Amino acid sequence: MAKKLKRIGILTSGGDAPGMNASIRAITRKALNSGLEVVAIYEGYKGLIEDNTKLYQIRDVSNIINHGGTILFTARCPEFKTEEGMEKAMATCEKHHIDGIVTIGGDGTFRGALDLSRHGIHCIGLPGTIDNDITSTDYTIGYDTAMNTAIQMVDRLRDTCESHFRCNVVEIMGNNSGYIALNVGLATGSSQIVVNEMPLDESRMFDEIKTGKERKKRHYIIMVAEGVKGYAEDLAKRIPEITGIDTRFTRLGHVVRGGSPTLRDRVIASQMGVEAVNLLIQGKSNMVVCMHGEEITSMDIEYALTLDQMYKGNLKPGALSKYSISTVEEMKDFCTRKRENFASLYNLALDISQ
Ligand code: F6P
């Protein structure tokens, strides 16, 4: 029979993302309303190692749903990957009688949750990153806000490009993923979107800029994902040489990671937070909450991490050996569908980019 939980912890780890606070609020309120106690763990796994914690009450999460960042703060913590670090983390769990933890973050955060689960702590991961680069879910908390912030900024760049008859090459965050670049590129009418996921036909790009010029087009935005390392800045130097169009380079950087979360991020973060607590109450562990279409669902963490490796082409040797042939086929189909959806939106964006 599943062990009955009494006290759960919450932590945020990796890069912060708007909407994390909405999750923290939802987890805290749902847990307290369900008779569980809640321990806030500050600065991610580092706080678990250093026992930087506080017992939360209902009012501790008041007035945070509208705030960017994370009230629990976040940190990267190499020590947590060591046996000594894990021992210290487990000592904190024992000291505070924490028997379940909801961890909010990206794939690194999920790996930490997997390690904790192996030491007997019931862990549920919530996908929190602006990058939308977690394969197991269609949506990550923070993605929508980051894109909405970005389109406001790119619209402004476009105004000044139009006035000056210029091109602006914009580099945008996303880690190695092109999801933000793709969607923001489409939504801002960018002339070209450059991402690692799709091949780039450079001569076609330059020809289209030249054609645009002949047709009296005055503004050009080229959206480049930061994962295409070093490309954007160099391209901004080459465009004037090849097309004669005055060009500027803009790196949007961390500014897209802050700010008040959008409605979509607040709602999904709340739904995911409640789902995490429900899973813990049901005695589940070692799961990640996901969104498939508009449905909030969940998946085994190890399965989710393997899927992620498969999609990103870095499967570890033997990673598939524990899965049946049909499960591996399911994983491959999942990745294929994801790639096809990406490619289809990319092609649509380019098709209407003149
Ligand atoms: O994962 C979120 C993210 O903002 C990425 O888009 C970016 O590559 C990275 O974090 C930046 O990390 P840091 O905050 O350590 O500079």
Residues whose N, C-alpha, C, O or C-beta is under 5 A from the ligand:
A	BS01	F6P	G15 T129 D131 M173 G174 N175
